[in-house]
Amino acid sequence: MTNYKTLIDAETWAFIEKTNSYYPPDTIDYTIGEQRAIYDRMCREFFAGYPQGVTAETTAIATPTNSIPIRIYRNAEPDKAAMVLYVHGGGFILGGLDSHDDVCAELCARTGYEVVSVDYRLAPEHLHPAAFDDVLSAFEWATSTYDCPVLLCGDSAGGNLCAAIAHATRGHVKKPVGQVLIYPSLGGDRSRGSYVTHAEAPMLTVRDIEFYSNIRTGGVDRTGDITLSPLADANFAYLPPTVLITAQCDPLSSDGEAYRDRVVAAGGSAYWFEEPGLVHGYLRARHTVGRARSSFTCIVEAVSTLGKGDRTW
C-alpha cells in the first residue's frame, strides 16, 4: 500500500485537508446538483483574484445548435505570438467559467497571451460527445477569429478534451500549434501503473474516475472512441508538440507517460513531467505549496514556448 505520509510533504497535506474541508472525498455519493454546489463553493474559497493588468470579457460563440459561453482574458502588455484555448477540468460534470477564472487570468498575465476559457456542456444533462463538440466548435471559432496560432491547454477532463481535439484536427489546414495537458485523463489502462499504485490517492481515486467516465457516457460502453479516450487512437502521427505535466500521487499519472511514449514512437515531439509528491487538482495550490508553485511555472513556460512554435521545449 502506498505510504502517502512519506510521499507528500506538509504543505501539500495542508492543501489536501483544506480542499477536503470544502469538498469531502465522499462528494461523488451526493446528487449532481449537490456536487456542483460543493465544487463551486470550493472554487470560490480558493479564488486568488486577477493579477494586475489582466481584464476579462464574458461572451458566447453561436453555433447552429447551441450557444457556448466563453471568457476572454487580455493582458495590458499583450504577446500576440499565440492565443490559448483553455479547457477546464471537473470530471465532465463540474466547473465552468468561474471554476478556473483565476487560473486563466494568471496564465494570461504570465504569458502575455490572450486566453479564452470554454464553458462546454456538462454531463449528465449532455452526454458525450456534447463536450467534445463544444470544444471543437470553440477551436474552429478561435482559428477563424485570431490571426495568430492557437495553443490548447487544459487540466484533468479539460486535458482529455484538448487531446481529443488535437487528434481530430491534425489533418486540418489550421491545427493547434501545441498542447499543454495538465494531469489529463486520457483513457489509459486501469489494470496497471499509477491506476494500481495510486488507486486510493488523496484528491482522486480510481472509483472517482470510473464514476465520471460512466456519467459522461450514460453508462454506454464507448471503448475505442478516440474522442472519448485519446489513448485508444491507433495512429499518433502528426500530432502537435505536446507537454504533459502530471502529479505523482494521482491514478492518472501513467496516462501522461503512455501518451508521451506513443507520440514519440510515431516521430512526434512530446515531453512528460511527473511532479513528485503532488496530487490531482494541485493548480489551486500554486500560491501556497512550493512544489505546486514550481510546477505552475513549468506550465507557464511550456505554454509560452509552444505558443511561439518551439518544438524542442
RAWOSUL-V664346 format. One record per backbone hydrogen bond with DSSP energy under -0.5 kcal/mol. NH is the residue of the N-H (numbers start at 1). CO is the residue of the C=O. E is the energy in kcal/mol with one decimal. If there is no record, write none. Layout:
# RAWOSUL-V664346
NH,CO,E
NH,CO,E
This chain:
# RAWOSUL-V664346
4,2,-1.1
6,3,-1.0
7,3,-1.4
8,4,-2.2
13,9,-2.3
14,10,-2.2
15,11,-1.6
16,12,-2.5
17,13,-2.8
18,14,-2.1
19,15,-2.6
20,16,-2.8
21,17,-1.4
22,18,-0.8
22,19,-1.1
23,19,-3.4
27,24,-1.9
28,25,-0.5
29,26,-1.9
30,27,-2.1
35,31,-2.7
36,32,-2.4
37,33,-2.0
38,34,-2.4
39,35,-2.8
40,36,-2.8
41,37,-1.9
42,38,-2.3
43,39,-2.5
44,40,-2.0
45,41,-2.1
46,42,-1.6
47,43,-0.7
47,44,-0.7
54,51,-1.6
55,74,-2.2
57,72,-2.1
59,57,-0.5
59,70,-2.4
61,68,-2.6
62,60,-0.5
63,66,-2.2
68,61,-2.9
69,67,-0.7
69,119,-0.5
70,59,-2.4
71,117,-1.8
72,57,-3.1
73,71,-0.5
73,115,-3.3
74,55,-2.6
76,53,-1.5
78,75,-0.6
79,112,-2.5
80,78,-0.6
82,79,-0.6
83,149,-2.1
84,114,-2.9
85,151,-2.9
86,84,-0.7
86,116,-2.8
87,153,-2.3
88,118,-0.6
93,90,-1.6
94,90,-1.8
100,96,-0.8
101,98,-1.1
104,100,-2.4
105,101,-2.1
106,102,-2.3
107,103,-2.2
108,104,-2.3
109,105,-2.3
110,106,-2.4
111,107,-1.5
112,108,-2.5
114,82,-0.6
115,73,-1.7
116,84,-3.2
117,71,-2.7
117,115,-0.5
118,86,-1.9
119,69,-2.6
120,118,-1.1
123,92,-2.7
126,122,-1.7
128,216,-2.7
130,127,-2.5
133,129,-3.1
134,130,-2.1
135,131,-2.3
136,132,-2.6
137,133,-2.3
138,134,-2.3
139,135,-2.5
140,136,-2.5
141,137,-2.3
142,138,-2.4
143,139,-2.5
144,140,-1.3
145,141,-1.4
146,142,-2.6
149,81,-0.8
151,83,-2.7
152,178,-2.3
153,85,-2.1
154,180,-1.8
155,87,-1.2
156,182,-2.8
158,155,-2.4
160,156,-1.7
161,157,-2.0
162,158,-2.3
163,159,-2.3
164,160,-2.3
165,161,-2.2
166,162,-2.5
167,163,-2.3
168,164,-2.1
169,165,-1.8
170,166,-0.5
170,167,-0.6
172,169,-2.1
175,173,-0.7
177,150,-2.6
178,150,-0.6
179,241,-2.1
180,152,-2.4
181,179,-0.5
181,243,-2.8
182,154,-2.8
182,180,-0.6
183,181,-0.6
183,245,-3.8
185,156,-1.4
186,184,-0.7
190,188,-0.6
192,189,-1.1
195,192,-1.3
196,193,-1.7
197,193,-2.4
198,194,-2.5
199,196,-1.1
201,198,-1.6
204,201,-0.6
206,199,-2.3
209,205,-2.0
210,206,-2.6
211,207,-2.1
212,208,-2.6
213,209,-2.5
214,210,-2.2
215,211,-2.4
216,212,-2.3
217,213,-1.3
218,214,-1.0
219,214,-1.9
220,217,-0.9
222,220,-0.6
225,222,-2.2
226,224,-0.9
228,225,-1.6
229,225,-2.9
231,186,-2.2
232,229,-2.6
233,230,-1.8
239,236,-0.7
242,269,-2.2
243,179,-2.4
244,271,-3.3
245,181,-2.6
246,244,-0.5
246,273,-2.8
248,275,-2.5
249,278,-2.4
250,248,-1.5
253,250,-1.9
255,252,-1.5
256,252,-0.8
256,253,-0.9
257,253,-1.2
258,254,-2.7
259,255,-2.5
260,256,-2.3
261,257,-2.4
262,258,-1.9
263,259,-2.3
264,260,-2.5
265,261,-2.3
266,262,-1.2
267,264,-1.9
268,263,-2.8
270,268,-0.6
271,242,-2.1
273,244,-2.8
275,246,-3.3
275,273,-0.7
276,274,-0.6
278,275,-1.4
280,249,-0.7
282,279,-1.2
284,281,-1.4
285,282,-2.2
286,283,-1.5
288,285,-1.3
289,285,-2.4
293,289,-2.7
294,290,-2.3
295,291,-2.1
296,292,-2.4
297,293,-1.8
298,294,-1.6
299,295,-2.2
300,296,-2.6
301,297,-2.5
302,298,-2.2
303,299,-2.6
304,300,-2.8
305,301,-2.6
306,302,-2.7
307,303,-2.0
308,304,-0.7
308,305,-0.8
309,306,-1.9
310,305,-1.8
311,309,-0.7
313,310,-0.5
